[in-house]
Amino acid sequence: MLQALNRLLGSGAEALLLRPGIVHRIVATVDNLPGDKVPQQVIPVRPPGGSFGTLDQGGRLTISPANAARYARYVNLVSQLDTAELVSTYRRYYPLFQQAYRELGYPKGEFNDRLVEAIDDLLEAPQPEPPVSLVAPRAMFDYADADLQDASAGQKILIRLGPENEARVKTKLRQLRRALDSIDLPR
């Protein structure tokens, strides 16, 4: 699976992936994206460098536009993916994803259904006008806007990427979602 991911993602991407258990990490992350929280220990990629950037704008804490640069490498990687090749790789390794999903506690569920649900949730992520206001952290920053704070974990991740990065990721997600509609998965 790692070799297939390296071919798909290109040179340099291997340094971003966390091993072992990449399939289980992907499945657990996808499963958690539409929920309230994605535990850091299941995420399949290394965290971006640096710290979350904020600005104090006259007593109002906001996400710094410079924060988007932390995610550029990841967004570029996602944007350049060949959707047909991605779906072909997913189809080839689907039995591993399905097995990991069952091991996660869904003996009768289909991972592909959960993946589609997660993508649909991400595509519904709000695109707030910058600057996005924050509340000073207890452990992590909260959004000052209650609707943003109530968004799913995956939607909050997209918002943190910044508007341009969010739009680029959503473009790829739309392509992937369309491709998944016509895929015939092995059972």
N, C-alpha and C positions, 0 to 999 in steps of 0.2 A: 504494500500500500504506500509506503513512504517513497519508493522509487516512482510510482505512478504520480504521486503528488509533486515530486521534484520535477518530473517531465512537464506536468501541467502548469506548475507555477513558475518554472524557469530558475535560472541560476540566482543564487543568493537567498532564495526563499527558504531553503532548508534551515538557515540560521534563525528564522522566525518561528519555526514549528517546534512544539514541545513534545518530547517523547519520554517514555514509552506510552502506549495506549492511545495513539492518535485517533483511531476510529471511535473508541469509547469517549474520548474528549469531545470529538465533533458531535456525536450523538447526544451527549449530556448537555452540551452548549445549546444545540438546536432545541432540545426539549425545554430548556429553561428560558430561552429568549422571550416567549410570549408571557412569561410569568413576572413575578416581582423582582427576582434577583438571579443573576448568573454567578454562581460561586467561582471565585478566582481560580481555585484548584482544578476546575474542569475545562477551562478555556484552552483551546488547542494551540494558541500562539503566544509568544512572549509579549509581555506588556510593552507599550511604547515607552521610549526613553523620556526622561524629564518628568516634570510634575505638571499636574493639571493647571493651566494658566487662567488666572482671573484678573479682573481690573476693578479698581474702586472708582466708580464714576459719580463723584459728588455724594458719597455715602451709600451708593447703590452698588452692590457687588454683582459683576457680570462675567460671563465667559469671555476670555480674551480671544480676539480673532486670531492671534498668533498660535493659539492652542491647536488649531486645525493642522498645523505643520507637523505636530507629533504623530498624526495618523496618516500622513501623506504616503508613506511607504506601503502601508496596508491597503489604502484606497487605490493606489496605482496598481498594486498587485491584483486586486479584485477587478478593476476596470479593464485590465489587459487580458483577462482570462478569455479563452476561446470557449464560448458557451456550449457549442456542439461537443467539443472535446471533454469539457467538464461533465456534461450529462452522460457521455459515453463511459467515462471513468466511473462515475457514480453508478451507472447501470452494472458495469462489470463487477464492482465491489459491493453491490447492494446486499448480497447475503450477509456480509460482515456487518454492515450497518444495521440490518434487521436483527441479527443475533445480539448485537450490543444493545439495541433498543429493548429486546425481550429481557436481557439480563438487567436492564435498568428498572424492570418491574412492570413491563407491559407485555405479558405473555400472548395476548391476542391482538395487540395493536400493530399497526403498520407504520414503520418509521417514515415512509414517504408521505403518509397523511399528516404526520406531525411536522415534517419539513415544509410541506405546502402551507400548513397553518402558520408556521413561524414566518415564512416569507410573506404571506398575506398580512400578518400583523406588522411586520417591518415596513411594508409598503404603505400602511396606514399611519405611519409615524408623522406627527405634526412637523411642520417646517416653520418654526417661530421666526419672526423677524428679529434680527440681531439689533442690539445686544440682548442676550438672554439673561434675565436676572436670576440670581442665586441667593440662597440663605446660607449664612456662615455655617461651617460644618460642625457636626458632632463628631462623626468619623469621616463621612463623605459629604460633599456639597449636595444640598437639596435645591430643587427648582423653586423659585418664589411663586411661580404660577402653579396653582393647585392642579390644573389639567395636565401640565407637563410632569409634575411630580407623580401623578397617578398613572402616567404612561407605563407601558411594559418595560422590562429591563432592556430588551432589544431596541425599542424605540428611543429610550434614553441614551443608549450607546450611539445611535445614529445622530441624535441632536448634538452630542458632544463632538462629533466629527466636524461640525460647522456646515453651513448651508451648501456650499459648493461640493464638499466631499459627500454629504448626505445625498445630494442629487445624483452624483456619479455612482454611488453604491446602489441607489434605487433603480437606476437605469439597468445595471447588470442584474439586479434581482427580478425586474420585469422580464428580461430576456430569459432568465433561468426559469421563472414561473411558467412562461409560455412553453418552453421546451419540456418541462415536466408534465404538462397536460397531455402530451402525446407519447410519453415514454412507456414502453412495455418492459416491466421489471421482472426479473427471474424470481421464482417462488421457491 
